[in-house]
């Protein structure tokens, strides 16, 4: 029998013009990155293009696509890279290992599940189902019937996620980030233990399990050796956002061939609250001996003036790989720092300037307003509504749509309208021992009209009575109050405990509620306040449903949600001391550096126009009207890199 040998199919690289499509820094990354390599990709430097061309280069050298692993942080990013690579190399890339960490974990676990005691047909539950299962565990252990408020499913879910992804113990997470829950540590650990047992018994995994179990698999020698040999080349995007668990997985996968190329920017590491660990990128050269370091510093996005300011921002950080972004765009106007009298004038300035820029031909979709915390945008949202400027809040809800805002308003609505069934049931279900179903039973008794609330309370079981009496006390106290602000603060006296036990970001939500109280200060009665905000709530459905309107909208976003995006015009509002940087960061050098990176990310979202605003005064319930200084970060910048404006109502604002 004659032997017929198959030769590997090699992609011709003759039609790929690397020199014309890449700059000299990018070409070095594409052609010289065998072995462990760290690519420090500055903002707007074309890192996605580099990864695509690196992939094409490897395939052009004859590497088998089944031996290449491409890890991204969203499946959308992976699909975009694959689509662009297929167009570039004119080849179908089916068979390439590409996707998020969770996607790759899912594929491998379905092959190897029996090694961990799972059946290969295990199913995956999403975050909402995961929280519901945690809620079931709380109920089964009797903690929801104890008559005492217990941490809600969202909080316990977040604790479990942080512990898993950072490879830390539950106790450590609670001591560090949830100190107000220390008394519940034994019960929380029991809930999580019960939750994990129920998942295993049901042959299901949550998203955290996908990575955790992948990590466990790689601790089995034969499994680690198998996949370390399969993945000859590993390409990782957004490496600065990896957590400790992902780092350990990558380290195990790279032990054989050691061809691991990670692309990221330490200056854009801003997700420590999600367990992202900047040390993964800072320590890469120490962990991977002989690692080569490449820098992409040529920026295709922003004007030289914006980059000059951004470079000045980040150079004050110590824990970093120094870089200096260089622009290829022509000179444009200096960034503008705008001083306003207060937050209301700040809102008027932004709204007016948005309309001016829009009339000059800049589409609303090319304009964004960024802020450190959501509460800083309330006055702006109200101003935009007044002026009929359509906007969308990226990655979140509009202010009045948020659960904690609706919770507090529910009490006011009950006082203003005793027939408001939805508000009544929402408010009483916030109290000990009363769930939504039992709230319905109480409402039925109320509707009969033959008993007062106090008399109804006497008929309730002991574990329901305490919570309902709390509710009655709050309602009776509010009825004696005429001013909306004072009424909200009365509600907050009781709501704070619920907030800390129900949400994983209680401090931020309480700041939102402080802002709501400040707005209420402008109204003499509760009824007047509710009447006005109801018009704001109804605005949210207006015109946004139309397809064209969806595209032509102004973007409002926290800086965290804006990472990876870009706009022609960027406003950064609330650039004041104790707000940016966040007050919680002031006593931690590491946290302060992350706040500075957050400012850097915000500035580098802008292509040509950058406006940074700060109010001179702000109102606090404790101290009344106080003078507010601009952020300490402003004093780190040379005055030559920005222009100063003072906003005045008598002229432009």
Buried (B, 14 or more C-beta within 10 A) or exposed (E): EEEEEEEEEEBEBEEBEBEEBBBEBBBBBBBEBBBBBBBBBBBBBBBBBBBBBBBBBBBBEEBBBEBBBBBBBBEEBBEBBBEBBBEBBEBEBEEBBBBBBBBBBBEBBBEBBEBBEBEEEBEBBEEEEBBBBBBBBBEEBEBBEEBEBBBBBBBBBBBBBBBBBBBBEBBEBBEEBBEEBEEBBEBBBBBBEBBBEBBBEEBBBBBBBBBBBBBBBBEEEEBBBBBBEBBBBBBBBBBBBBBBBBBBBBBBBBEBBBBBBBBBBBBBBBBBEBBBBBBBBBEBBEBBEEBBEBBBBBBBBBBBBBBBBBBBBBBBBEBBBEBBBBBEBEEBEBBBBBBBBBBBBBBBBBBBBBEEBBEEEBBBBBBBBBBBBBBBBBBBBBBBBBEEBBBBBBEBEBBBEBEBBBBBBBBBBBBBEEEBBEBBBBBBBBBBBBEEEBBEEBBEBBEEEEEEBEEBBEEBEEBBBBBBBBBBEBBEBBEEBEBBBBBBBBBBEBBBEBBBBBBBBBEBBBBBBBBBBBBBBEBEBBBBBBEBBEEBBEBBEEEEEEEEBEEBBBBBBBBBBBBBEBBBBBBBBBBBBBBBBBEEBEEEEEBBBBBBBBBBBBBBBBBBBBBBBBBBBBBEBEEEEEEBEBBBBBEEBEEEBBEEBEBEEEEEB
